[in-house]
Amino acid sequence: MRHAKVLIDRDFVIGHTDPRLFGGFIEHLGRCVYGGIYEPDHPTADERGFRGDVLALIKELGPTVVRYPGGNFVSGYNWEDGVGPAESRPSRLDLAWFSTEPNHFGTNEFIDWCRAAGLEPMLAVNLGTRGGDAARNLVEYCNHPRGTAWSDLRRAHGWEQPHDVKLWCLGNEMDGPWQMEHKTAEVYGAIAREAAKMMRSVDPTIKLVACGSSAHNMPTFARWEDTVLEHTFDHVDYISLHTYLNNYRRDTASFLASPDLMDRFIEDVVALADAAAAKRRSDKRMMLSFDEWNVWYRTGRRRTDLLKGEWPVAPAILEEVYTMEDALAFGGACISLLNHADRVKVACLAQLVNVIAPIMTQKGGSAWRQTIFFPFAHMGRLGRGRVLRTQVESETYETSGILDKFFALHNVPYLKMAAVAGDAGSLSLFILNRDLQQEMEVSVEARSFDRLSVREALELRHHDLEATNAEDAPERVKPRPLHAVGMDARRLLATLKPASWNVVHLAPS
Ligand code: AHR
């Protein structure tokens, strides 16, 4: 049995969670849109073609904001192809995913889907093959009320009221050589700045995200942020980060430690953003948009795998099947995001349906929850409020050397956790036991709280770390009540199973 001790104080606050911290991502990629959120022939589809069973699961998952339409896809996308009468929309080759894009679903359908799901849209503009002109036209099409060619075109297309999209990404992963019209930081920075100026001239109320690095281990990391912020600091509100955790090396202990690299990535980008502020003697604090994060490593983007001599519509690609082990690493990532709520103000789980996703569908059939569904749903439902500092005393372990080509992790605490104080004196704890063999007895002292009692306690675990959910076994992995938990005066005592994700919600007695 391992032991861990945690101290929190209601007044020691890291930051408030922004509702946009609990976002998701829908890309024109594989079966995310077609056969995912949109399948007109499906028995549960409404008159717009939106799958009702998927909408119900999205509501249960609880994302708040959704990024669209890419991803790599956006860097070759002509948004005009996706609006107007469906029968006159062109099919195009999508060079990002070696597919054919039929353009049956576009910006207006996406906005309608967001409204049906109760979500805020976050649009990305193409700064790969296109630039500031197409971007400012899209803002005008979406947000300008009436009386100009683009806004009247929207009205003619059947959307009388402006979409009022507040959050916009200035391109996607422009540091990546895989990106269509990938750019140097110098070139991207200048284009992003000019696009930002024009987009804001059309609608001064919008918020903008500049592309940071597409991974912490990109060779251009840090120099990229420096240069891009040099150009865009005064014109944008957020800088982006992306991370996909992996277990390429089949080393579970290291895999479960790897979310700690997200902490480091965030802290490095904060340092770079604040250095940019210091150079300007500015008190502006650039916020972070972690607008792609997940576990992803089994499926890939190799042209030969994807194309197979054809250019299919909505091929079943990147359909990662998530294990129990993945859900644990994923839960660690949720904790990393919560613990940086002071600076990470937007985050998007990439992606939502079928493509590296918590929700899977069968064409014409059912929809089910993957293992990673649960930590996200817990975080979204119980993680709103003031994130508190946690002082953790836990035994630690070593990862086997270097985790990726730049980073090693030493002295990794077996216990990783976040604590969020909610309304009316409540407290939610998200606790990962990373020990693969031993139970952990945890004692949490919650200072300055009224007397609390346990209102809800759940654990997610499975004796087989390779266990997955599937269409014919949709509930093999699911949260169950955590029984070994109780209060002793102001101290919470819990015994956590090895390799488990645990959530405890407390409220004043
Ligand atoms: O989410 C899948 C892909 O990962 C996105 O299209 C891209 O931005 C990232 O490389």
Residues whose N, C-alpha, C, O or C-beta is under 5 A from the ligand:
A	BS01	AHR	G71 N72 F73 N172 E173 A350
